[in-house]
Amino acid sequence: FRIYLNKYGGFDYKKSINLWTDYLKEMVFSKEYSPMDVVKWLKGINYSGKRMQKEMLTVNFIKQIKKVKIPVYFLAGRFDYITPSSLVEEYYALIESPYKKMIYFENAAHNLHFEETDKFIHICCEIAKKFENVTSGLK
């Protein structure tokens, strides 16, 4: 399935993005990450994927998680075929939360943080600011 998504689209809306190259490039040239952080990230991805894949495929959020006690945001790429907008919308309508918001990325697929980076950063900053007072007591 993922081979065909890579070939025909669904991970990325813009064909110029390469997930692994872009992640690694961002980490290698970032001031926040050391070379050892890159190695640890790769090991972590491999470790998590092997151990969590089977469980992740058995979780049915629509049936199993219908209510949460925290705010939830759904960021959805319109061209995402890993997590299609129609399924996100269905779950959004169902889930009960003290606050919820659906945000679409019209020119993105699954890797919306690479495809609409400025919008993604802006939204993350808005969310952080909105809940700044709530989280300040957790430090």
Protein Blocks (a to p, Z undefined) as FASTA:
>chain_A
ZZmmmmnoojbmblkbcfklmmmmmmmmpmkbcfklmmmmmmmmmmmmmmmmmmmmmpcf
klmmmbdcbdcdddddfklcklgfklmmmmmmmpgcfbdcddddfkbcfklmlmmmmlmm
mmmmmmmmmmmmmmmmmZZ
